[in-house]
């Protein structure tokens, strides 16, 4: 975990101001005109290809999804203006049913994600997996609208055939006034003014406002790729990726002040005049928005298209911003300098269609059946209206009150000269059973194409569904198809997104509260006293898994399979499962996010494990030997201390005796000197 490089949103907001001269990569000698030409060629090529191959189909998919007749339908013509033009929402109902299955499969319990170490024998990797699991759960639950993002991505993959998301780290700072109380640096006491009140010092300081990961679900039309990309990994195999970002003019000007290249009014007007026909066409179908084709004036809140261009050149990945395809907004920099995890996009799908970059979604697979269902429904409805409200033939110039005749109000009177010859009632035959049978067959075919199971399938397959076993067979086949959609969606989008999220956390996570919380919830970290930062737990290689398996769409079957598997493994191995995980999984399948709150004793510390009696006896022997050895060492230490004290006393006594003798000798000499002085100095000192 480090902050050596700017977060992606810092590059997006602050531009080149954040980069120091020595940190700049060595940019090859490529002029601004060359970079702009590369981005223009990539954009124009992708736009023309999408216009020819995707525009009509995506508009039709969106129309069917929104229960509207697509462009070119006869129901939009003048001939069918007064005819029945109902749209049976079979497509929308099927997609809603699949979304409900996805919600039940992904959010059954609180364990959204599981992380596994590359090496199960490495203690540091095991602890890292536990820490990251708590961090990812916290971010997905608190900072990222994961439910809306995942269901929206699954919906995009069923409607458009693909879903695209962008994973970045959002980091912003702002200047704020910070107040501090002045204190004496020597004594640490608060300094007060003449009135006895503390002196407050105010200063401007940069304060972190936002520091979190971000998963942004993008409109499929706002991502442009090369048509020859590998269908298995289009994002990384494409020589370029262009992200079209709708941005208001005032925000663009603010970023120009923060580091983007300033542009004059003429360049901004040229970019505003550049129309995006493909995007406008798709978005108008999605949002009922009429595109503005005329020349518009530039206002402060006008929306312009900013392109974030990812271009591979000479084996290196570069990224830079342009205003449309008209002018450069930033200098090209290496992608790894801004996005440590590489290109920050993931493109997924719910159906695998080999060798096709943009596979068909469920809406496209069932579009003809949806049209046939609408046709039969509207014809039958027209027939019912003609049976209930007859068609009349009136003689021209007979003076019949045509308005009264066409209103056909019950109890009304229609004036005419000769009722028998002036007006003829056309008798329309009633609907035959073939129309209803055809409707049922179409419903069954539609459910088979989509892979759902509803009442229409039950009505058609009467011979099979009269038994409970037959119903289970029908529902099992539909559930298997839905599980296939979910598995493909997980492999192509959900797990790659979370892998990028883990890499972002490894590079940019600095929130001490989240790191401390994750460490406290990790048993290995608490057991061995590890530190998530000092022990480099955030730099380990991990494998991300999402807990969606076979039977995920049928809660009852999934619960039965889980209980059977738990009992079988426990009986074979003689081991009990983790009580917390068992309660969480069972209650999650029953509709509760977490059932541990019903068993508070599960949160209590585990009791000490019971040992074998023989081991306890051996342990007692070892303890007795250790105690005896400890006492023996204490006795030896006491003896040594006693000897040392005796030696000290003996040395002190000898020193005292020597000092006494020296003192006596000194006194004797003094006395002799005194005696010699009195006797005249002769024989005063002994020889």
GUGU-71023 format. One record per residue (C-alpha): residue in one letter; x, y, z; residue number from 0. Coordinates in steps of 0.5 Angstrom, whole numbers. Layout:
N
- aa | X | Y | Z | i
- a | X | Y | Z | NUM
...
***
This chain:
687
- aa | X | Y | Z | i
- x | 0 | 0 | 0 | 0
- x | 3 | 7 | -2 | 1
- x | 1 | 13 | -5 | 2
- x | 7 | 14 | -9 | 3
- x | 2 | 16 | -15 | 4
- x | -4 | 20 | -15 | 5
- x | -10 | 17 | -15 | 6
- x | -14 | 16 | -22 | 7
- x | -19 | 22 | -20 | 8
- x | -13 | 26 | -18 | 9
- x | -11 | 26 | -25 | 10
- x | -18 | 27 | -27 | 11
- x | -19 | 33 | -23 | 12
- x | -12 | 36 | -22 | 13
- x | -8 | 35 | -28 | 14
- x | -1 | 36 | -29 | 15
- x | 0 | 40 | -22 | 16
- x | 0 | 34 | -18 | 17
- x | 6 | 31 | -22 | 18
- x | 13 | 33 | -20 | 19
- x | 19 | 34 | -26 | 20
- x | 23 | 28 | -24 | 21
- x | 17 | 23 | -23 | 22
- x | 15 | 24 | -31 | 23
- x | 16 | 18 | -35 | 24
- x | 20 | 19 | -41 | 25
- x | 15 | 21 | -47 | 26
- x | 17 | 19 | -54 | 27
- x | 18 | 25 | -59 | 28
- x | 11 | 25 | -61 | 29
- x | 8 | 32 | -62 | 30
- x | 1 | 34 | -60 | 31
- x | -2 | 34 | -67 | 32
- x | 0 | 26 | -67 | 33
- x | -3 | 24 | -61 | 34
- x | -10 | 28 | -63 | 35
- x | -10 | 25 | -70 | 36
- x | -9 | 18 | -66 | 37
- x | -15 | 19 | -62 | 38
- x | -19 | 22 | -68 | 39
- x | -18 | 16 | -72 | 40
- x | -19 | 11 | -67 | 41
- x | -26 | 15 | -65 | 42
- x | -28 | 16 | -72 | 43
- x | -27 | 8 | -74 | 44
- x | -30 | 6 | -68 | 45
- x | -36 | 10 | -69 | 46
- x | -37 | 8 | -76 | 47
- x | -37 | 1 | -74 | 48
- x | -42 | 2 | -68 | 49
- x | -47 | 6 | -73 | 50
- x | -47 | 0 | -78 | 51
- x | -47 | -6 | -74 | 52
- x | -50 | -4 | -67 | 53
- x | -55 | 2 | -67 | 54
- x | -61 | -1 | -70 | 55
- x | -60 | -7 | -66 | 56
- x | -59 | -3 | -59 | 57
- x | -65 | 1 | -61 | 58
- x | -70 | -5 | -62 | 59
- x | -67 | -8 | -56 | 60
- x | -69 | -2 | -51 | 61
- x | -75 | -1 | -55 | 62
- x | -77 | -8 | -53 | 63
- x | -74 | -8 | -46 | 64
- x | -79 | -1 | -45 | 65
- x | -85 | -5 | -48 | 66
- x | -85 | 0 | -54 | 67
- x | -86 | -2 | -61 | 68
- x | -79 | -1 | -64 | 69
- x | -77 | 3 | -70 | 70
- x | -80 | 1 | -77 | 71
- x | -86 | -3 | -74 | 72
- x | -93 | -2 | -77 | 73
- x | -96 | 0 | -71 | 74
- x | -93 | 7 | -72 | 75
- x | -96 | 8 | -79 | 76
- x | -102 | 12 | -81 | 77
- x | -106 | 5 | -83 | 78
- x | -105 | 3 | -76 | 79
- x | -107 | 9 | -72 | 80
- x | -114 | 7 | -70 | 81
- x | -112 | -1 | -69 | 82
- x | -110 | -4 | -63 | 83
- x | -103 | -3 | -62 | 84
- x | -102 | -6 | -55 | 85
- x | -95 | -9 | -53 | 86
- x | -95 | -15 | -48 | 87
- x | -89 | -14 | -43 | 88
- x | -86 | -21 | -44 | 89
- x | -79 | -19 | -45 | 90
- x | -79 | -14 | -39 | 91
- x | -83 | -19 | -34 | 92
- x | -77 | -24 | -36 | 93
- x | -72 | -20 | -35 | 94
- x | -75 | -18 | -28 | 95
- x | -75 | -25 | -26 | 96
- x | -68 | -26 | -28 | 97
- x | -66 | -20 | -24 | 98
- x | -70 | -23 | -18 | 99
- x | -66 | -29 | -19 | 100
- x | -59 | -25 | -19 | 101
- x | -61 | -21 | -12 | 102
- x | -63 | -28 | -9 | 103
- x | -57 | -31 | -11 | 104
- x | -52 | -25 | -10 | 105
- x | -55 | -22 | -3 | 106
- x | -57 | -28 | 0 | 107
- x | -53 | -27 | 6 | 108
- x | -48 | -22 | 9 | 109
- x | -42 | -26 | 6 | 110
- x | -42 | -23 | -1 | 111
- x | -35 | -25 | -3 | 112
- x | -29 | -30 | -1 | 113
- x | -22 | -29 | -2 | 114
- x | -17 | -34 | -2 | 115
- x | -9 | -34 | -1 | 116
- x | -5 | -37 | -7 | 117
- x | -1 | -41 | -1 | 118
- x | -5 | -44 | 4 | 119
- x | 1 | -45 | 8 | 120
- x | 3 | -38 | 8 | 121
- x | 1 | -35 | 15 | 122
- x | 2 | -28 | 12 | 123
- x | -2 | -29 | 6 | 124
- x | -8 | -33 | 10 | 125
- x | -8 | -26 | 15 | 126
- x | -8 | -22 | 9 | 127
- x | -14 | -26 | 6 | 128
- x | -18 | -25 | 12 | 129
- x | -16 | -17 | 13 | 130
- x | -18 | -16 | 5 | 131
- x | -25 | -20 | 6 | 132
- x | -27 | -15 | 12 | 133
- x | -24 | -9 | 8 | 134
- x | -28 | -11 | 1 | 135
- x | -34 | -12 | 5 | 136
- x | -34 | -6 | 9 | 137
- x | -33 | -2 | 2 | 138
- x | -39 | -6 | -1 | 139
- x | -43 | -5 | 4 | 140
- x | -42 | 3 | 6 | 141
- x | -38 | 6 | 1 | 142
- x | -41 | 3 | -6 | 143
- x | -48 | 2 | -8 | 144
- x | -46 | -5 | -10 | 145
- x | -53 | -8 | -10 | 146
- x | -56 | -3 | -15 | 147
- x | -49 | -3 | -19 | 148
- x | -49 | -11 | -20 | 149
- x | -57 | -11 | -22 | 150
- x | -56 | -6 | -27 | 151
- x | -50 | -9 | -30 | 152
- x | -54 | -15 | -30 | 153
- x | -59 | -12 | -34 | 154
- x | -55 | -8 | -39 | 155
- x | -52 | -15 | -40 | 156
- x | -59 | -18 | -42 | 157
- x | -61 | -12 | -46 | 158
- x | -55 | -10 | -50 | 159
- x | -51 | -16 | -49 | 160
- x | -45 | -13 | -45 | 161
- x | -44 | -9 | -39 | 162
- x | -38 | -4 | -38 | 163
- x | -36 | -1 | -31 | 164
- x | -30 | 3 | -29 | 165
- x | -26 | 2 | -23 | 166
- x | -22 | 8 | -20 | 167
- x | -20 | 11 | -13 | 168
- x | -24 | 17 | -11 | 169
- x | -19 | 22 | -8 | 170
- x | -21 | 30 | -7 | 171
- x | -18 | 35 | -2 | 172
- x | -20 | 42 | 0 | 173
- x | -18 | 48 | 4 | 174
- x | -21 | 49 | 10 | 175
- x | -20 | 53 | 16 | 176
- x | -17 | 50 | 22 | 177
- x | -17 | 53 | 29 | 178
- x | -12 | 51 | 34 | 179
- x | -11 | 53 | 41 | 180
- x | -4 | 56 | 43 | 181
- x | 0 | 53 | 48 | 182
- x | 7 | 55 | 51 | 183
- x | 12 | 50 | 48 | 184
- x | 16 | 50 | 54 | 185
- x | 11 | 48 | 59 | 186
- x | 5 | 46 | 55 | 187
- x | 0 | 51 | 58 | 188
- x | -5 | 54 | 54 | 189
- x | -3 | 62 | 53 | 190
- x | -9 | 66 | 55 | 191
- x | -10 | 74 | 53 | 192
- x | -11 | 80 | 57 | 193
- x | -18 | 77 | 59 | 194
- x | -16 | 70 | 61 | 195
- x | -19 | 67 | 55 | 196
- x | -15 | 62 | 51 | 197
- x | -12 | 65 | 44 | 198
- x | -14 | 61 | 38 | 199
- x | -10 | 61 | 32 | 200
- x | -13 | 60 | 25 | 201
- x | -10 | 57 | 19 | 202
- x | -12 | 54 | 12 | 203
- x | -10 | 47 | 11 | 204
- x | -12 | 42 | 6 | 205
- x | -17 | 37 | 9 | 206
- x | -18 | 30 | 6 | 207
- x | -26 | 30 | 4 | 208
- x | -27 | 24 | 0 | 209
- x | -22 | 18 | 0 | 210
- x | -25 | 11 | -3 | 211
- x | -26 | 7 | -8 | 212
- x | -31 | 8 | -14 | 213
- x | -35 | 3 | -19 | 214
- x | -38 | 7 | -24 | 215
- x | -43 | 3 | -29 | 216
- x | -42 | 6 | -36 | 217
- x | -47 | 6 | -41 | 218
- x | -45 | 1 | -47 | 219
- x | -45 | 7 | -52 | 220
- x | -40 | 11 | -48 | 221
- x | -34 | 6 | -49 | 222
- x | -31 | 5 | -56 | 223
- x | -26 | -1 | -58 | 224
- x | -23 | -4 | -64 | 225
- x | -27 | -8 | -68 | 226
- x | -22 | -13 | -68 | 227
- x | -21 | -14 | -61 | 228
- x | -21 | -21 | -58 | 229
- x | -28 | -23 | -56 | 230
- x | -25 | -26 | -49 | 231
- x | -22 | -20 | -47 | 232
- x | -24 | -14 | -51 | 233
- x | -21 | -9 | -46 | 234
- x | -14 | -11 | -46 | 235
- x | -13 | -14 | -53 | 236
- x | -16 | -7 | -56 | 237
- x | -11 | -2 | -58 | 238
- x | -15 | 3 | -56 | 239
- x | -20 | 5 | -51 | 240
- x | -24 | 11 | -51 | 241
- x | -29 | 13 | -45 | 242
- x | -34 | 18 | -47 | 243
- x | -35 | 23 | -41 | 244
- x | -41 | 28 | -41 | 245
- x | -39 | 34 | -37 | 246
- x | -42 | 41 | -36 | 247
- x | -38 | 47 | -39 | 248
- x | -37 | 50 | -32 | 249
- x | -34 | 43 | -29 | 250
- x | -29 | 43 | -36 | 251
- x | -27 | 51 | -34 | 252
- x | -26 | 49 | -27 | 253
- x | -21 | 43 | -29 | 254
- x | -17 | 48 | -34 | 255
- x | -16 | 52 | -28 | 256
- x | -13 | 46 | -24 | 257
- x | -8 | 43 | -29 | 258
- x | -12 | 42 | -36 | 259
- x | -10 | 46 | -42 | 260
- x | -14 | 52 | -43 | 261
- x | -18 | 53 | -49 | 262
- x | -20 | 59 | -52 | 263
- x | -28 | 60 | -54 | 264
- x | -27 | 58 | -61 | 265
- x | -24 | 51 | -59 | 266
- x | -30 | 50 | -54 | 267
- x | -35 | 52 | -60 | 268
- x | -32 | 47 | -65 | 269
- x | -33 | 42 | -59 | 270
- x | -40 | 43 | -58 | 271
- x | -42 | 43 | -65 | 272
- x | -39 | 36 | -66 | 273
- x | -45 | 32 | -65 | 274
- x | -45 | 24 | -63 | 275
- x | -51 | 21 | -67 | 276
- x | -50 | 14 | -64 | 277
- x | -50 | 16 | -57 | 278
- x | -56 | 21 | -58 | 279
- x | -60 | 16 | -62 | 280
- x | -59 | 10 | -56 | 281
- x | -60 | 15 | -50 | 282
- x | -66 | 18 | -54 | 283
- x | -69 | 11 | -54 | 284
- x | -67 | 10 | -47 | 285
- x | -69 | 16 | -44 | 286
- x | -75 | 19 | -48 | 287
- x | -70 | 25 | -50 | 288
- x | -71 | 28 | -56 | 289
- x | -64 | 30 | -59 | 290
- x | -62 | 37 | -61 | 291
- x | -60 | 37 | -68 | 292
- x | -59 | 44 | -69 | 293
- x | -54 | 49 | -67 | 294
- x | -54 | 51 | -60 | 295
- x | -51 | 57 | -56 | 296
- x | -46 | 55 | -51 | 297
- x | -49 | 56 | -44 | 298
- x | -45 | 55 | -37 | 299
- x | -49 | 49 | -36 | 300
- x | -48 | 46 | -43 | 301
- x | -46 | 39 | -43 | 302
- x | -40 | 37 | -48 | 303
- x | -37 | 30 | -49 | 304
- x | -30 | 29 | -46 | 305
- x | -26 | 23 | -49 | 306
- x | -21 | 19 | -44 | 307
- x | -17 | 16 | -49 | 308
- x | -13 | 10 | -47 | 309
- x | -8 | 8 | -53 | 310
- x | -2 | 3 | -54 | 311
- x | 4 | 6 | -58 | 312
- x | 11 | 2 | -58 | 313
- x | 9 | -3 | -53 | 314
- x | 7 | 2 | -48 | 315
- x | 0 | 4 | -45 | 316
- x | -2 | 12 | -45 | 317
- x | -8 | 16 | -43 | 318
- x | -10 | 23 | -44 | 319
- x | -16 | 27 | -45 | 320
- x | -19 | 31 | -51 | 321
- x | -25 | 35 | -51 | 322
- x | -29 | 31 | -56 | 323
- x | -24 | 30 | -62 | 324
- x | -22 | 37 | -63 | 325
- x | -17 | 39 | -58 | 326
- x | -12 | 36 | -53 | 327
- x | -14 | 37 | -45 | 328
- x | -8 | 34 | -42 | 329
- x | -1 | 31 | -43 | 330
- x | 0 | 24 | -45 | 331
- x | 2 | 20 | -39 | 332
- x | 3 | 12 | -38 | 333
- x | -3 | 9 | -35 | 334
- x | 1 | 5 | -30 | 335
- x | 2 | 12 | -27 | 336
- x | -5 | 14 | -26 | 337
- x | -8 | 7 | -26 | 338
- x | -4 | 2 | -22 | 339
- x | -9 | -4 | -24 | 340
- x | -8 | -2 | -32 | 341
- x | -14 | 0 | -36 | 342
- x | -19 | 1 | -31 | 343
- x | -25 | -2 | -35 | 344
- x | -29 | -9 | -34 | 345
- x | -33 | -11 | -40 | 346
- x | -38 | -17 | -38 | 347
- x | -44 | -21 | -41 | 348
- x | -49 | -26 | -39 | 349
- x | -48 | -30 | -46 | 350
- x | -42 | -33 | -49 | 351
- x | -42 | -32 | -56 | 352
- x | -36 | -35 | -59 | 353
- x | -32 | -30 | -64 | 354
- x | -37 | -24 | -63 | 355
- x | -34 | -18 | -60 | 356
- x | -41 | -16 | -58 | 357
- x | -46 | -22 | -56 | 358
- x | -53 | -22 | -57 | 359
- x | -57 | -21 | -50 | 360
- x | -63 | -24 | -48 | 361
- x | -68 | -19 | -51 | 362
- x | -65 | -20 | -58 | 363
- x | -66 | -27 | -57 | 364
- x | -73 | -27 | -56 | 365
- x | -75 | -21 | -61 | 366
- x | -78 | -24 | -66 | 367
- x | -82 | -28 | -61 | 368
- x | -84 | -22 | -58 | 369
- x | -87 | -19 | -64 | 370
- x | -91 | -25 | -66 | 371
- x | -94 | -25 | -59 | 372
- x | -96 | -18 | -60 | 373
- x | -99 | -19 | -67 | 374
- x | -103 | -25 | -64 | 375
- x | -105 | -21 | -58 | 376
- x | -107 | -14 | -63 | 377
- x | -111 | -18 | -68 | 378
- x | -115 | -22 | -63 | 379
- x | -116 | -16 | -59 | 380
- x | -119 | -12 | -66 | 381
- x | -123 | -18 | -67 | 382
- x | -126 | -18 | -60 | 383
- x | -128 | -10 | -61 | 384
- x | -131 | -12 | -68 | 385
- x | -135 | -17 | -64 | 386
- x | -137 | -13 | -59 | 387
- x | -138 | -6 | -63 | 388
- x | -141 | -8 | -70 | 389
- x | -138 | -5 | -76 | 390
- x | -144 | -2 | -80 | 391
- x | -144 | 0 | -88 | 392
- x | -149 | 6 | -89 | 393
- x | -151 | 8 | -96 | 394
- x | -148 | 14 | -99 | 395
- x | -153 | 20 | -98 | 396
- x | -158 | 17 | -94 | 397
- x | -158 | 22 | -89 | 398
- x | -156 | 17 | -83 | 399
- x | -153 | 20 | -77 | 400
- x | -146 | 18 | -77 | 401
- x | -144 | 21 | -71 | 402
- x | -149 | 17 | -67 | 403
- x | -148 | 11 | -71 | 404
- x | -141 | 11 | -69 | 405
- x | -141 | 13 | -62 | 406
- x | -146 | 7 | -61 | 407
- x | -148 | 9 | -54 | 408
- x | -153 | 4 | -50 | 409
- x | -160 | 7 | -51 | 410
- x | -159 | 12 | -56 | 411
- x | -163 | 14 | -62 | 412
- x | -160 | 14 | -69 | 413
- x | -164 | 18 | -74 | 414
- x | -165 | 15 | -81 | 415
- x | -170 | 15 | -87 | 416
- x | -170 | 7 | -88 | 417
- x | -167 | 3 | -83 | 418
- x | -167 | -3 | -87 | 419
- x | -164 | -1 | -93 | 420
- x | -160 | 5 | -91 | 421
- x | -155 | 1 | -86 | 422
- x | -153 | -6 | -86 | 423
- x | -149 | -9 | -80 | 424
- x | -143 | -13 | -81 | 425
- x | -143 | -19 | -77 | 426
- x | -136 | -21 | -75 | 427
- x | -135 | -28 | -73 | 428
- x | -132 | -30 | -66 | 429
- x | -125 | -32 | -64 | 430
- x | -123 | -39 | -65 | 431
- x | -119 | -43 | -60 | 432
- x | -114 | -43 | -65 | 433
- x | -112 | -36 | -63 | 434
- x | -111 | -38 | -56 | 435
- x | -107 | -44 | -57 | 436
- x | -103 | -40 | -62 | 437
- x | -102 | -35 | -56 | 438
- x | -100 | -41 | -51 | 439
- x | -95 | -44 | -56 | 440
- x | -92 | -37 | -57 | 441
- x | -91 | -36 | -49 | 442
- x | -88 | -43 | -49 | 443
- x | -83 | -42 | -54 | 444
- x | -81 | -35 | -51 | 445
- x | -80 | -38 | -44 | 446
- x | -76 | -43 | -47 | 447
- x | -72 | -38 | -51 | 448
- x | -71 | -34 | -45 | 449
- x | -70 | -39 | -40 | 450
- x | -75 | -38 | -35 | 451
- x | -81 | -41 | -32 | 452
- x | -88 | -38 | -31 | 453
- x | -95 | -40 | -31 | 454
- x | -95 | -40 | -39 | 455
- x | -91 | -46 | -39 | 456
- x | -95 | -49 | -34 | 457
- x | -102 | -48 | -38 | 458
- x | -99 | -51 | -44 | 459
- x | -95 | -57 | -41 | 460
- x | -101 | -60 | -38 | 461
- x | -100 | -67 | -39 | 462
- x | -93 | -66 | -35 | 463
- x | -95 | -61 | -30 | 464
- x | -101 | -65 | -27 | 465
- x | -96 | -68 | -22 | 466
- x | -91 | -65 | -17 | 467
- x | -85 | -69 | -20 | 468
- x | -87 | -66 | -27 | 469
- x | -87 | -59 | -24 | 470
- x | -80 | -60 | -21 | 471
- x | -77 | -62 | -28 | 472
- x | -80 | -56 | -31 | 473
- x | -77 | -51 | -26 | 474
- x | -71 | -55 | -25 | 475
- x | -69 | -54 | -33 | 476
- x | -71 | -46 | -32 | 477
- x | -67 | -45 | -26 | 478
- x | -61 | -49 | -30 | 479
- x | -61 | -44 | -35 | 480
- x | -62 | -38 | -30 | 481
- x | -56 | -41 | -27 | 482
- x | -52 | -41 | -33 | 483
- x | -53 | -34 | -34 | 484
- x | -51 | -32 | -27 | 485
- x | -45 | -36 | -28 | 486
- x | -42 | -33 | -34 | 487
- x | -44 | -26 | -31 | 488
- x | -40 | -28 | -25 | 489
- x | -34 | -30 | -29 | 490
- x | -34 | -24 | -34 | 491
- x | -36 | -18 | -30 | 492
- x | -37 | -19 | -22 | 493
- x | -30 | -23 | -20 | 494
- x | -26 | -18 | -25 | 495
- x | -29 | -12 | -22 | 496
- x | -27 | -14 | -15 | 497
- x | -20 | -16 | -17 | 498
- x | -19 | -9 | -19 | 499
- x | -22 | -7 | -13 | 500
- x | -17 | -11 | -9 | 501
- x | -12 | -8 | -13 | 502
- x | -14 | -1 | -11 | 503
- x | -15 | -2 | -4 | 504
- x | -7 | -5 | -4 | 505
- x | -5 | 1 | -7 | 506
- x | -9 | 7 | -4 | 507
- x | -12 | 5 | 2 | 508
- x | -10 | 9 | 8 | 509
- x | -16 | 9 | 13 | 510
- x | -14 | 8 | 19 | 511
- x | -21 | 6 | 22 | 512
- x | -22 | 1 | 17 | 513
- x | -15 | -2 | 17 | 514
- x | -16 | -3 | 25 | 515
- x | -23 | -5 | 24 | 516
- x | -21 | -11 | 19 | 517
- x | -15 | -13 | 24 | 518
- x | -20 | -13 | 30 | 519
- x | -24 | -18 | 26 | 520
- x | -19 | -22 | 23 | 521
- x | -17 | -28 | 28 | 522
- x | -10 | -29 | 25 | 523
- x | -8 | -22 | 26 | 524
- x | -11 | -22 | 33 | 525
- x | -8 | -29 | 35 | 526
- x | -1 | -27 | 32 | 527
- x | -1 | -20 | 34 | 528
- x | 0 | -18 | 27 | 529
- x | 0 | -11 | 24 | 530
- x | -4 | -10 | 17 | 531
- x | 1 | -4 | 15 | 532
- x | 8 | -6 | 18 | 533
- x | 7 | -14 | 17 | 534
- x | 6 | -12 | 9 | 535
- x | -1 | -16 | 9 | 536
- x | -4 | -11 | 4 | 537
- x | 1 | -13 | -1 | 538
- x | 0 | -21 | -2 | 539
- x | -3 | -24 | -8 | 540
- x | -10 | -26 | -7 | 541
- x | -16 | -30 | -11 | 542
- x | -23 | -27 | -11 | 543
- x | -29 | -31 | -11 | 544
- x | -36 | -30 | -11 | 545
- x | -41 | -34 | -7 | 546
- x | -46 | -36 | -12 | 547
- x | -46 | -44 | -14 | 548
- x | -51 | -49 | -17 | 549
- x | -58 | -48 | -14 | 550
- x | -57 | -41 | -13 | 551
- x | -63 | -39 | -16 | 552
- x | -68 | -44 | -12 | 553
- x | -67 | -43 | -4 | 554
- x | -70 | -49 | -2 | 555
- x | -66 | -54 | -6 | 556
- x | -60 | -50 | -4 | 557
- x | -62 | -51 | 3 | 558
- x | -63 | -58 | 2 | 559
- x | -56 | -59 | -2 | 560
- x | -52 | -55 | 4 | 561
- x | -55 | -59 | 10 | 562
- x | -54 | -66 | 6 | 563
- x | -47 | -64 | 4 | 564
- x | -45 | -61 | 11 | 565
- x | -48 | -68 | 15 | 566
- x | -44 | -72 | 10 | 567
- x | -38 | -69 | 11 | 568
- x | -39 | -68 | 18 | 569
- x | -40 | -76 | 19 | 570
- x | -34 | -78 | 14 | 571
- x | -29 | -74 | 18 | 572
- x | -32 | -73 | 25 | 573
- x | -31 | -66 | 25 | 574
- x | -36 | -60 | 26 | 575
- x | -37 | -54 | 22 | 576
- x | -36 | -47 | 24 | 577
- x | -42 | -45 | 28 | 578
- x | -42 | -38 | 26 | 579
- x | -41 | -40 | 18 | 580
- x | -46 | -45 | 19 | 581
- x | -52 | -40 | 22 | 582
- x | -50 | -35 | 17 | 583
- x | -51 | -39 | 11 | 584
- x | -57 | -43 | 14 | 585
- x | -61 | -36 | 16 | 586
- x | -58 | -33 | 9 | 587
- x | -62 | -38 | 5 | 588
- x | -68 | -37 | 10 | 589
- x | -68 | -30 | 8 | 590
- x | -64 | -27 | 14 | 591
- x | -58 | -23 | 12 | 592
- x | -55 | -26 | 19 | 593
- x | -57 | -30 | 24 | 594
- x | -52 | -30 | 29 | 595
- x | -56 | -25 | 33 | 596
- x | -60 | -30 | 35 | 597
- x | -55 | -34 | 38 | 598
- x | -51 | -29 | 42 | 599
- x | -46 | -35 | 45 | 600
- x | -43 | -35 | 39 | 601
- x | -40 | -29 | 40 | 602
- x | -37 | -31 | 47 | 603
- x | -29 | -33 | 47 | 604
- x | -28 | -40 | 45 | 605
- x | -27 | -45 | 51 | 606
- x | -20 | -48 | 53 | 607
- x | -19 | -54 | 49 | 608
- x | -19 | -61 | 53 | 609
- x | -13 | -65 | 53 | 610
- x | -12 | -72 | 54 | 611
- x | -11 | -74 | 61 | 612
- x | -4 | -78 | 60 | 613
- x | -2 | -71 | 57 | 614
- x | -4 | -68 | 63 | 615
- x | 0 | -72 | 67 | 616
- x | 6 | -71 | 63 | 617
- x | 5 | -64 | 63 | 618
- x | 5 | -64 | 71 | 619
- x | 11 | -68 | 71 | 620
- x | 15 | -63 | 67 | 621
- x | 12 | -57 | 71 | 622
- x | 14 | -61 | 77 | 623
- x | 21 | -61 | 74 | 624
- x | 21 | -54 | 72 | 625
- x | 19 | -52 | 79 | 626
- x | 25 | -56 | 82 | 627
- x | 30 | -53 | 77 | 628
- x | 27 | -46 | 79 | 629
- x | 28 | -48 | 86 | 630
- x | 35 | -51 | 86 | 631
- x | 37 | -45 | 82 | 632
- x | 34 | -40 | 87 | 633
- x | 38 | -44 | 93 | 634
- x | 45 | -43 | 89 | 635
- x | 43 | -36 | 87 | 636
- x | 42 | -35 | 95 | 637
- x | 49 | -39 | 97 | 638
- x | 53 | -35 | 92 | 639
- x | 50 | -28 | 95 | 640
- x | 52 | -31 | 102 | 641
- x | 59 | -32 | 100 | 642
- x | 59 | -26 | 96 | 643
- x | 57 | -22 | 103 | 644
- x | 62 | -26 | 107 | 645
- x | 67 | -24 | 102 | 646
- x | 65 | -17 | 103 | 647
- x | 65 | -17 | 110 | 648
- x | 72 | -20 | 111 | 649
- x | 75 | -15 | 106 | 650
- x | 72 | -10 | 110 | 651
- x | 75 | -13 | 116 | 652
- x | 82 | -13 | 114 | 653
- x | 81 | -6 | 111 | 654
- x | 79 | -4 | 118 | 655
- x | 85 | -8 | 121 | 656
- x | 90 | -5 | 117 | 657
- x | 87 | 2 | 118 | 658
- x | 88 | 1 | 125 | 659
- x | 95 | -1 | 125 | 660
- x | 97 | 5 | 120 | 661
- x | 93 | 10 | 125 | 662
- x | 97 | 7 | 131 | 663
- x | 104 | 7 | 128 | 664
- x | 102 | 14 | 126 | 665
- x | 101 | 16 | 133 | 666
- x | 107 | 12 | 136 | 667
- x | 111 | 16 | 131 | 668
- x | 108 | 23 | 133 | 669
- x | 109 | 21 | 140 | 670
- x | 117 | 20 | 139 | 671
- x | 118 | 26 | 135 | 672
- x | 115 | 30 | 141 | 673
- x | 119 | 27 | 146 | 674
- x | 125 | 28 | 142 | 675
- x | 124 | 35 | 141 | 676
- x | 124 | 36 | 149 | 677
- x | 130 | 32 | 150 | 678
- x | 134 | 37 | 145 | 679
- x | 134 | 32 | 139 | 680
- x | 139 | 27 | 141 | 681
- x | 137 | 20 | 141 | 682
- x | 130 | 22 | 139 | 683
- x | 128 | 18 | 133 | 684
- x | 130 | 10 | 133 | 685
- x | 135 | 8 | 128 | 686
***
